[in-house]
Amino acid sequence: MTTQVIVLNGGSSSGKSGLVRCLQAVLPDPWLSAAIDAFVDSLPASLRLGDAGIGFADDGAVHVGPAFRDLEAAWREGVAAMARAGARVVVDDVFLGGTESQERWRTALAGLDVLWVGVRCAGEVAAAREIARGDRPGGMAAAQAESVHRGVVYDLEVDTTHTESLDCARIIAARVG
């Protein structure tokens, strides 16, 4: 079967966004990017405050509410619809719920050929990237470095701690059918 969707899961500042850009450059066919950050940025301001949407605590903790979950489910179904319509898609996500998050994607992507990729990065390296970025609450990267992988089953894992995004992308591209 031909891979239709690549799902990248990793903590904040693990290098997923750079990896997506590198994948788009090395894969022979066009691939669309579907990033959780872009989804969050598309939310109205009212869902970035309060209990219904998504909130980021000063210590880096992330809290999600029911309105966020409903819209996130619709977004996942939209990503799946694009793949079913013939687009190849690279998903850049953070599985805050570990296995539960993966199961929600499995349900949405049922019937599609998916390559599940874990993007690992040592917590201290991700934390340094987080500081350099300056656009995330401190502590998010370190808190998510391992927790997002708990119980998640991958076809392939890459580690961006000491490996460049382009090299990781080439490893992933070699597995794409």
Secondary structure, DSSP 4 states (H G I P E B T S, - for coil): ----EEEEE--TTSSHHHHHHHHHHHSSS-EEEEEHHHHHHHS-GGGSSSSSSEEE-TTS-EEE-HHHHHHHHHHHHHHHHHHHTT-EEEEEE--TTTHHHHHHHHHHTTTS-EEEEEEE--HHHHHHHHHHH-SS-TTHHHHHHHHTTTT---SEEEETTTS-HHHHHHHHHTT--
